Amino acid sequence: MKNSIRPFRTVTVPLLLLLLTGLVPGCGARTDTTFLTIGTGAVTGLYYPTGGAIARMVNARSDSLGLKATVESTAGSVYNVNAVMSGDLEFGVVQSDRQYQAWHGLAEWSEAGPQTGLRSVFSIHPESVTLIAAVESGITRIEDLRGRRVNIGNPGSGPLGNARDALAAFGIGEDEIRPEYVKAVEAPGLLQDERIDAFFYTVGHPNGNIKEATSGRIKVRIIPLTGPAVDELVAERPYYTRAIVPIEHYPNAENSEDVPSFGVRGTFLTSAEVPEDLVYAVTRVIFENFEEFRGLHPAYAVLTPESMLTGLTAPVHPGALRYYRENDLVRYLDPDLIR
C-alpha cells in the first residue's frame, strides 16, 4: 500500500529548535515563531471561516505559543487531505466522508492506497447535503432532476462525492442529468442567471451561498432528501447521518418548514509527521476557550466538547490525545482511534 507522506515542513525555524523550546501555553513571550497553514475551502463556504476562527484564536496567543497561523482557501476536502499528507499544509478542514475514504484508500485514494499517516484532531460543525432548485423548474423532489441542468460540485470537493451518492441512492445516473462541475461559489449566480436549474452543496448552516441563492429574482426551494433511499444510505455509510436544513436562516426560500436531508461533519485533520507539541497547543487553545470558539459562527452554536470528538475515522494525533487525557475527554473518543 502506498502512502504519500513527505517530511514535515517547517517555515521559519528548524524542527529541532521547535522541539527543544516546546509549545506550551503560558510560558511568556517567545523570540522564535513557527508558522502553520490551515487548508479550508471556498471563501463563501463554512470551511474558510472555520479555519479563520482557529487561526484567529491561535494568533491572539502567538506570543506565548510561538505560533502564527495562516489560512489558505483551497479546492476542498480532497485537496486538503493530499496537501496535509505531502506536508504542504499542517492542518486541513475535511468532510468526515472524505476522511473515511482517505484512511481506507477509497474513491480518489483507490490507487494511492490507504492514507495511514492521517491523524484526527477534532470534529467541528454538522453539514447538510443541500439541494437548491428554481421554483419555475418544477423540481420538487430529487427524481425531478433527470434531464435538468444541475451543478454537482467541483472536482476534488466533498460536495461532489455527496451529490453522486445522493443521485445513486435514488437510482439516478449521472448521465441522466446535465451536470455542471463548478465551485459552490458560482452556483447561486448560475441559478439566478437561469443557466442551471438546481445545485447541490454540502455545507453547515447558515451559509452565505444559500442566502444568496434564496434572495434573488429567481425564487428557489430547498428539496428534501429523505425516505427509504436515505435510510439505506445512512445505514450503509458510517460517515453519514440524518440532518436538516434549518429554514429559519433562509426566509426568502419557498419552504415553510425545516428540510430533511442527510449529511456529514466537518473535521480538523493533520498528519503523523506534525510535532506533538504543535498539535497539543492548537487543541488546547480551542478547548480551553470553547465558548469563545463557539461564538465565532452561528453554525457552531450546536457544538459541545463531546460532539467535537465524534465522526472521526483516522487515529487521534498524539498531541490532541494528550490534551484529551489530561482533561477527561478521552472517554468521548472511539477506543479504536486511540493508538
VOLUM-664877 format. One record per residue (C-alpha): residue in one letter; z, y negated, x negated. Coordinates in steps of 0.001 Angstrom, whole numbers. Each point is the difference from the previous one (the first is absolute). Layout:
BEGIN
pt type->A Z->Z Y->Y X->X
...
//
This chain:
BEGIN
pt type->M Z->0 Y->0 X->0
pt type->K Z->-928 Y->-3431 X->-1285
pt type->N Z->2333 Y->-2956 X->-117
pt type->S Z->-1175 Y->-3533 X->-698
pt type->I Z->3107 Y->-1497 X->-1639
pt type->R Z->-571 Y->-2084 X->-3101
pt type->P Z->2770 Y->-1512 X->-2140
pt type->F Z->2191 Y->-2619 X->1697
pt type->R Z->-1132 Y->-3585 X->-473
pt type->T Z->2390 Y->-2777 X->-987
pt type->V Z->-1311 Y->-3529 X->1
pt type->T Z->2172 Y->-2206 X->-2154
pt type->V Z->2592 Y->2109 X->-1789
pt type->P Z->-90 Y->3400 X->-1622
pt type->L Z->1376 Y->2869 X->2025
pt type->L Z->2617 Y->614 X->-2715
pt type->L Z->1417 Y->-3491 X->494
pt type->L Z->83 Y->527 X->3759
pt type->L Z->1997 Y->3189 X->-357
pt type->L Z->2387 Y->-1480 X->-2581
pt type->T Z->814 Y->-3121 X->1985
pt type->G Z->192 Y->1670 X->3419
pt type->L Z->-654 Y->-1539 X->3391
pt type->V Z->3380 Y->-144 X->1644
pt type->P Z->553 Y->-2862 X->2477
pt type->G Z->2840 Y->-2362 X->-760
pt type->C Z->-329 Y->79 X->-3799
pt type->G Z->-666 Y->-3738 X->-382
pt type->A Z->-3077 Y->-1875 X->-1158
pt type->R Z->-2737 Y->1921 X->-1795
pt type->T Z->-2211 Y->-1078 X->-2858
pt type->D Z->-2507 Y->2835 X->474
pt type->T Z->-2055 Y->598 X->3112
pt type->T Z->-1939 Y->2990 X->1259
pt type->F Z->-2806 Y->-619 X->2481
pt type->L Z->-725 Y->2448 X->2792
pt type->T Z->-2820 Y->-4 X->2521
pt type->I Z->122 Y->1235 X->3604
pt type->G Z->-3246 Y->1186 X->1631
pt type->T Z->-256 Y->-875 X->3676
pt type->G Z->-3015 Y->-416 X->2300
pt type->A Z->-1952 Y->-2713 X->1799
pt type->V Z->1708 Y->-3391 X->110
pt type->T Z->20 Y->-4 X->3817
pt type->G Z->1586 Y->3445 X->287
pt type->L Z->3660 Y->905 X->-342
pt type->Y Z->-164 Y->1586 X->-3458
pt type->Y Z->-662 Y->-3315 X->-1711
pt type->P Z->3035 Y->-1795 X->1483
pt type->T Z->2065 Y->3147 X->-606
pt type->G Z->-861 Y->-69 X->-3689
pt type->G Z->609 Y->-3727 X->42
pt type->A Z->3440 Y->436 X->1559
pt type->I Z->1051 Y->2507 X->-2644
pt type->A Z->-1412 Y->-2169 X->-2792
pt type->R Z->1761 Y->-3081 X->1377
pt type->M Z->3353 Y->1781 X->18
pt type->V Z->-496 Y->1294 X->-3542
pt type->N Z->-1156 Y->-3380 X->-1331
pt type->A Z->2947 Y->-1816 X->1568
pt type->R Z->2190 Y->2088 X->-2322
pt type->S Z->-2324 Y->112 X->-2987
pt type->D Z->2489 Y->-1559 X->-2414
pt type->S Z->2470 Y->2849 X->443
pt type->L Z->-2574 Y->2766 X->458
pt type->G Z->-2373 Y->-914 X->-2807
pt type->L Z->-2845 Y->621 X->2457
pt type->K Z->-2858 Y->-1992 X->1465
pt type->A Z->-2041 Y->1511 X->2829
pt type->T Z->-3522 Y->-861 X->1077
pt type->V Z->-1962 Y->1199 X->3019
pt type->E Z->-3588 Y->1194 X->-22
pt type->S Z->-2170 Y->121 X->3122
pt type->T Z->-1891 Y->3308 X->-155
pt type->A Z->-2270 Y->2246 X->2048
pt type->G Z->3048 Y->1858 X->1288
pt type->S Z->1836 Y->3284 X->-266
pt type->V Z->-2509 Y->2137 X->-1898
pt type->Y Z->-555 Y->-2710 X->-2583
pt type->N Z->3741 Y->-537 X->-372
pt type->V Z->712 Y->3693 X->-597
pt type->N Z->-2706 Y->223 X->-2646
pt type->A Z->1045 Y->-3245 X->-1679
pt type->V Z->3655 Y->1055 X->-118
pt type->M Z->-1022 Y->3348 X->-1472
pt type->S Z->-2173 Y->-1634 X->-2647
pt type->G Z->2705 Y->-2491 X->-977
pt type->D Z->-1931 Y->-3040 X->1244
pt type->L Z->2742 Y->-671 X->2565
pt type->E Z->3724 Y->654 X->-262
pt type->F Z->474 Y->259 X->3779
pt type->G Z->-2224 Y->344 X->3058
pt type->V Z->389 Y->-200 X->3765
pt type->V Z->-1606 Y->3133 X->1433
pt type->Q Z->-299 Y->1555 X->3439
pt type->S Z->2143 Y->3122 X->377
pt type->D Z->-3037 Y->2144 X->817
pt type->R Z->-1758 Y->-1099 X->-3189
pt type->Q Z->3158 Y->750 X->-1982
pt type->Y Z->16 Y->3510 X->1480
pt type->Q Z->-3686 Y->560 X->-743
pt type->A Z->277 Y->-1254 X->-3583
pt type->W Z->3046 Y->2152 X->-734
pt type->H Z->-1710 Y->3103 X->1404
pt type->G Z->-3459 Y->-716 X->-1459
pt type->L Z->-1735 Y->-467 X->3349
pt type->A Z->-2675 Y->-2386 X->1313
pt type->E Z->-993 Y->-2455 X->-2769
pt type->W Z->2025 Y->2030 X->-2506
pt type->S Z->-1537 Y->3394 X->759
pt type->E Z->-1952 Y->-7 X->-3278
pt type->A Z->2642 Y->-1624 X->-2219
pt type->G Z->2698 Y->2284 X->1369
pt type->P Z->3627 Y->-707 X->939
pt type->Q Z->1303 Y->-3280 X->-1386
pt type->T Z->3249 Y->1495 X->-1266
pt type->G Z->992 Y->-3155 X->-1868
pt type->L Z->509 Y->-1975 X->3230
pt type->R Z->3566 Y->-996 X->790
pt type->S Z->1474 Y->-1438 X->3200
pt type->V Z->2252 Y->-3038 X->37
pt type->F Z->534 Y->-684 X->3720
pt type->S Z->-1758 Y->-330 X->3350
pt type->I Z->-566 Y->-3275 X->1769
pt type->H Z->-1384 Y->-901 X->3412
pt type->P Z->-1553 Y->2241 X->2654
pt type->E Z->-3753 Y->-422 X->486
pt type->S Z->-1914 Y->738 X->3194
pt type->V Z->-3609 Y->1137 X->142
pt type->T Z->-1350 Y->-2896 X->2072
pt type->L Z->-3330 Y->109 X->1807
pt type->I Z->-1321 Y->-3362 X->1258
pt type->A Z->-3022 Y->-257 X->2314
pt type->A Z->-1863 Y->-2823 X->1727
pt type->V Z->711 Y->11 X->3727
pt type->E Z->-3657 Y->-584 X->839
pt type->S Z->-927 Y->3173 X->-1892
pt type->G Z->1642 Y->2035 X->2753
pt type->I Z->1950 Y->2061 X->-2545
pt type->T Z->3304 Y->1082 X->1529
pt type->R Z->605 Y->3263 X->-1884
pt type->I Z->-953 Y->1357 X->-3386
pt type->E Z->-2649 Y->2297 X->1461
pt type->D Z->-1937 Y->-3109 X->1055
pt type->L Z->-734 Y->-767 X->-3664
pt type->R Z->-2968 Y->2378 X->-32
pt type->G Z->-3151 Y->-1970 X->-712
pt type->R Z->1949 Y->-3211 X->-671
pt type->R Z->233 Y->-2185 X->-3102
pt type->V Z->3423 Y->702 X->-1457
pt type->N Z->1621 Y->-1107 X->-3243
pt type->I Z->2049 Y->2895 X->-1339
pt type->G Z->1142 Y->-1539 X->-3299
pt type->N Z->-1086 Y->-587 X->-3563
pt type->P Z->-332 Y->2841 X->-2531
pt type->G Z->3231 Y->636 X->-1865
pt type->S Z->2198 Y->-1283 X->2828
pt type->G Z->2609 Y->1878 X->2005
pt type->P Z->-1356 Y->-1213 X->3365
pt type->L Z->-3340 Y->1702 X->-679
pt type->G Z->1708 Y->3387 X->-262
pt type->N Z->2071 Y->-669 X->3132
pt type->A Z->-3057 Y->-1050 X->1993
pt type->R Z->-1800 Y->3172 X->-1016
pt type->D Z->3033 Y->2075 X->987
pt type->A Z->174 Y->-1733 X->3382
pt type->L Z->-3689 Y->561 X->692
pt type->A Z->187 Y->3644 X->-1063
pt type->A Z->3111 Y->621 X->2106
pt type->F Z->-1888 Y->-1125 X->3086
pt type->G Z->-3099 Y->1998 X->-926
pt type->I Z->-2123 Y->-3011 X->-943
pt type->G Z->-2313 Y->425 X->-2978
pt type->E Z->-473 Y->-2920 X->-2354
pt type->D Z->-3723 Y->364 X->628
pt type->E Z->617 Y->-552 X->3720
pt type->I Z->1012 Y->-3622 X->-569
pt type->R Z->-1715 Y->-2825 X->-1857
pt type->P Z->2550 Y->-414 X->-2781
pt type->E Z->650 Y->-3000 X->-2186
pt type->Y Z->2083 Y->253 X->-3178
pt type->V Z->1287 Y->-3521 X->-623
pt type->K Z->3462 Y->-1299 X->-835
pt type->A Z->2422 Y->-664 X->2817
pt type->V Z->-18 Y->-3723 X->-766
pt type->E Z->-3652 Y->-163 X->1070
pt type->A Z->302 Y->2005 X->3219
pt type->P Z->1401 Y->-2665 X->2379
pt type->G Z->-2848 Y->-2368 X->-905
pt type->L Z->-2570 Y->2736 X->519
pt type->L Z->1493 Y->799 X->3397
pt type->Q Z->56 Y->-3645 X->1071
pt type->D Z->-3591 Y->-412 X->-1216
pt type->E Z->-965 Y->3019 X->2141
pt type->R Z->-1232 Y->1917 X->-3048
pt type->I Z->2375 Y->2894 X->679
pt type->D Z->1522 Y->1335 X->3199
pt type->A Z->3295 Y->1261 X->-1411
pt type->F Z->1980 Y->552 X->-3175
pt type->F Z->2841 Y->2142 X->-1317
pt type->Y Z->2833 Y->-1410 X->-2080
pt type->T Z->3151 Y->1804 X->-1124
pt type->V Z->2611 Y->-2706 X->-427
pt type->G Z->3545 Y->-1097 X->701
pt type->H Z->541 Y->-2457 X->2823
pt type->P Z->-172 Y->-2924 X->490
pt type->N Z->-3185 Y->-419 X->-2028
pt type->G Z->-2156 Y->-3074 X->-559
pt type->N Z->-3290 Y->1889 X->277
pt type->I Z->910 Y->1392 X->3405
pt type->K Z->1184 Y->-3438 X->1139
pt type->E Z->-3336 Y->-1446 X->-1093
pt type->A Z->-1926 Y->2714 X->1832
pt type->T Z->1940 Y->-536 X->3237
pt type->S Z->-217 Y->-3810 X->-19
pt type->G Z->-3731 Y->-655 X->-96
pt type->R Z->-2761 Y->-629 X->2526
pt type->I Z->-668 Y->3722 X->425
pt type->K Z->2844 Y->1568 X->1972
pt type->V Z->1350 Y->3241 X->-1438
pt type->R Z->2231 Y->2887 X->926
pt type->I Z->2010 Y->2382 X->-2140
pt type->I Z->-1030 Y->3581 X->747
pt type->P Z->2713 Y->2673 X->428
pt type->L Z->-107 Y->3023 X->-2287
pt type->T Z->2075 Y->2614 X->1774
pt type->G Z->-90 Y->3358 X->1756
pt type->P Z->-313 Y->3632 X->-1158
pt type->A Z->-2395 Y->-896 X->-2846
pt type->V Z->2570 Y->-2310 X->-1570
pt type->D Z->2826 Y->2456 X->693
pt type->E Z->-1892 Y->2647 X->-1951
pt type->L Z->-856 Y->-2390 X->-2824
pt type->V Z->3647 Y->-1053 X->-423
pt type->A Z->1140 Y->3634 X->59
pt type->E Z->-2517 Y->1019 X->-2670
pt type->R Z->361 Y->-2938 X->-2418
pt type->P Z->3534 Y->-644 X->-1333
pt type->Y Z->-811 Y->-3598 X->-936
pt type->Y Z->-923 Y->-1042 X->3554
pt type->T Z->2405 Y->-1010 X->2744
pt type->R Z->-312 Y->-1486 X->3466
pt type->A Z->-74 Y->-3787 X->58
pt type->I Z->-564 Y->-2978 X->2238
pt type->V Z->-1739 Y->-3344 X->-291
pt type->P Z->2495 Y->-2572 X->1394
pt type->I Z->-2069 Y->-2133 X->2340
pt type->E Z->2535 Y->-2882 X->-113
pt type->H Z->-1590 Y->-1032 X->-3294
pt type->Y Z->-3469 Y->-339 X->1556
pt type->P Z->311 Y->-1947 X->3267
pt type->N Z->-3749 Y->-703 X->166
pt type->A Z->-990 Y->3682 X->75
pt type->E Z->-1000 Y->1460 X->3341
pt type->N Z->2826 Y->2549 X->-179
pt type->S Z->3165 Y->-579 X->1985
pt type->E Z->2148 Y->2760 X->-1563
pt type->D Z->716 Y->1443 X->-3434
pt type->V Z->-2852 Y->2223 X->-1151
pt type->P Z->762 Y->3586 X->-1098
pt type->S Z->-1553 Y->1245 X->-3209
pt type->F Z->883 Y->1948 X->-3131
pt type->G Z->683 Y->-1246 X->-3472
pt type->V Z->1333 Y->271 X->-3515
pt type->R Z->2450 Y->-1896 X->-2190
pt type->G Z->-623 Y->-2370 X->-2847
pt type->T Z->1571 Y->1404 X->-3177
pt type->F Z->823 Y->-1483 X->-3397
pt type->L Z->-1134 Y->2181 X->-2901
pt type->T Z->51 Y->59 X->-3769
pt type->S Z->-738 Y->2583 X->-2691
pt type->A Z->2163 Y->2267 X->-2107
pt type->E Z->-1012 Y->-2068 X->-3045
pt type->V Z->1697 Y->-3195 X->1185
pt type->P Z->3428 Y->-368 X->-1673
pt type->E Z->3074 Y->1014 X->1969
pt type->D Z->1832 Y->-3296 X->-514
pt type->L Z->-2939 Y->-2007 X->1332
pt type->V Z->-197 Y->2015 X->3240
pt type->Y Z->3790 Y->-83 X->340
pt type->A Z->-7 Y->-3790 X->-258
pt type->V Z->-2672 Y->-475 X->2689
pt type->T Z->1681 Y->2514 X->2337
pt type->R Z->3382 Y->-1653 X->-468
pt type->V Z->-1359 Y->-3461 X->768
pt type->I Z->-1447 Y->1133 X->3337
pt type->F Z->2928 Y->2088 X->1241
pt type->E Z->2777 Y->-2310 X->-1205
pt type->N Z->-1729 Y->-2888 X->1777
pt type->F Z->-1174 Y->2021 X->2970
pt type->E Z->496 Y->-2617 X->2713
pt type->E Z->-1889 Y->-2550 X->-2057
pt type->F Z->-2894 Y->2437 X->-397
pt type->R Z->12 Y->934 X->3684
pt type->G Z->-243 Y->-3662 X->949
pt type->L Z->-3166 Y->-616 X->-2019
pt type->H Z->-2401 Y->1341 X->2666
pt type->P Z->321 Y->816 X->3736
pt type->A Z->-1333 Y->3527 X->-633
pt type->Y Z->3095 Y->760 X->-2098
pt type->A Z->2429 Y->-650 X->2871
pt type->V Z->98 Y->3720 X->855
pt type->L Z->879 Y->1064 X->-3547
pt type->T Z->3247 Y->1708 X->-959
pt type->P Z->1015 Y->1398 X->-3394
pt type->E Z->-317 Y->3475 X->1528
pt type->S Z->-3528 Y->-582 X->1323
pt type->M Z->-1101 Y->-1280 X->-3399
pt type->L Z->724 Y->3433 X->-1488
pt type->T Z->-2160 Y->1949 X->2458
pt type->G Z->-3758 Y->642 X->98
pt type->L Z->-232 Y->782 X->-3729
pt type->T Z->-1902 Y->2868 X->-1633
pt type->A Z->100 Y->-534 X->-3764
pt type->P Z->3302 Y->607 X->-1830
pt type->V Z->2292 Y->-3014 X->-199
pt type->H Z->-193 Y->-1836 X->-3329
pt type->P Z->3153 Y->524 X->-2112
pt type->G Z->674 Y->-3737 X->-55
pt type->A Z->40 Y->-246 X->3798
pt type->L Z->1930 Y->3262 X->268
pt type->R Z->2705 Y->-1350 X->-2298
pt type->Y Z->555 Y->-2931 X->2346
pt type->Y Z->42 Y->2220 X->3101
pt type->R Z->2572 Y->2317 X->-1578
pt type->E Z->2227 Y->-2911 X->-1003
pt type->N Z->-25 Y->-1350 X->3560
pt type->D Z->242 Y->3168 X->2108
pt type->L Z->-3567 Y->-344 X->1243
pt type->V Z->-1260 Y->3227 X->-1500
pt type->R Z->1118 Y->1847 X->3152
pt type->Y Z->-2900 Y->-1585 X->1866
pt type->L Z->-2603 Y->1462 X->-2352
pt type->D Z->-1896 Y->3225 X->509
pt type->P Z->1663 Y->2353 X->-2537
pt type->D Z->-3456 Y->1156 X->-1143
pt type->L Z->-625 Y->-3495 X->-1385
pt type->I Z->2992 Y->125 X->-2356
pt type->R Z->-1001 Y->1373 X->-3408
//
